Amino acid sequence: MQLRNNRFRTEHSEVDTGPLNDILFILLMFFLMISTLANPNVIKMSVPRAKSDTKQKQTVIVSVDKDRNLYIGTKPVPHDSLESVLRKFINEGDSVKPAIVINADSVAQWGEIVNVMKIARKLGATTSATVSGTE
């Protein structure tokens, strides 16, 4: 004797996806490791080596202090002979494109710094300026 009717009975079938996540994670890690080892765009070739040093960028340091004094390295330079002294430093080096680094005191006049930049560009050098000091 059957007490319940079969038409009201429903079956709930589910798929357990817990192990599927583990398998997908392992496969993902495997493919990531393999893809980093195999690079099809690499061609093995021998690269030429230089026997001597290549030309390096020459830098000349010009300093401007608060009293409008100019220095190339540690040697003081008069304002009117700055261009000729810089030309001598640039021409004696075997650099492709020399660079002039301008170190200026924080209370130095900007006109002096701009004047050094104009002379450097006239000689074909690149410039970079740094301001140092405390007020």
N, C-alpha and C positions, 0 to 999 in steps of 0.2 A: 504494500500500500504506500502510495506516494503522497506526502502531505503538501508538497509545494508544486506549483505549476512550472513547467519547463520554459514557458515563454517569458516569464519574468526574471529568469536567471540570466545574468550577463557575465561574460568572462572579461577580465582585465589582463591583457598580456602586455608586458613591458620588456624592453631590451635593456640590460644593464650596461651602461656606457662608461662605467668607471675604468675598467681595463683598457678601453679604447683610448682614453686620454693618455695613459702611460705609453701605449704603443706609438701614438702619434708624436709624443714628446721625444721618444727614442729615435724615431725616424727623422725628425727635424734636426736633432743634434748630429746624427750620422751624415745627413746631406750638407749641413753647414760645415762640418769638418772636411768632408771630401771636396767641397767647392773651393775651399781656401788652398788646398794642396794642388789642385789641377787648374793651371792657368793656360788656356790654349793660345793666348795672344803673345806669349813670350818667345822670342827668337834668341837662341844662343849665338853670341858673336863675341869676338875679341875686340876690346876697346883699346885704341892707341894710348900709350903712356908717354908723358913728357919726361925728358931726362933732366931738364932744368926748370927752374921756377918760372911761372908765367908772370907777365907784368902785373904788378899790383897797383891799386889806386893810391896815389901819393897824396898825403894830407899835409897841409901847412897850417899851423895854428897861429892865428892873429889874435892878440889880446888887447882890449881897450879898458883902461882903468878909469876911475872917477875923475882924474885930473886931465883927461883927454890925451894921455900918453899911449902910444902904440908900441906893441912888442910883437916881433915874429919869433916864436919860440920863447927864449928868455932875453933876447937882445933888443934893446930899445931902437926904434926906427923913427926918424923925423917924418912929419906929415907929407912934405913935398917929395920925398924919395921913396914913398911906400910902393908906388907902381913899379919902379925900376928894381927894387929889392924883391918884390913878389915875382916879377918876370924872371929874375935870376934863379929863384928857388924853383919855379915851375919848369924852366927850360933845362935845368941841370938834372932833373929827374927823368926817368924813362917811362913815365906813366901815360896811359891812354887818355884819360881825362882826369886831371888833378882836381882835388877838392880842398877848399879853404874852410877851416873851422874857425868861427869867430867866437871868442869868449869875451863877454862884456860884463862889467860891473853893473849892479842893479841901478846905480845912480848915474851911469854913463849917459852921455847925450846920444840920442838915436841918430842924429845927423852924422856922427862919426861912423856908426855901424853901417848906415846906408851908404856912406862914401866908400867904405871897404868893400861892400857888396858890389857896388858899381865897378870898382877897379877889378875885382875878381871876375866879374862877367865879361868885362872888356878883354881880359886875358884868356877867356875861354874856360874858366874853371867853375865848378859848382860850389855853392856856399851852403853852410848851415850855421846858425847862430844859437848860442846858449847864453842866458843871462844868469849870473851868479852873484852872491853877496846878500847881505841883510841890511835892512834900513833901520 
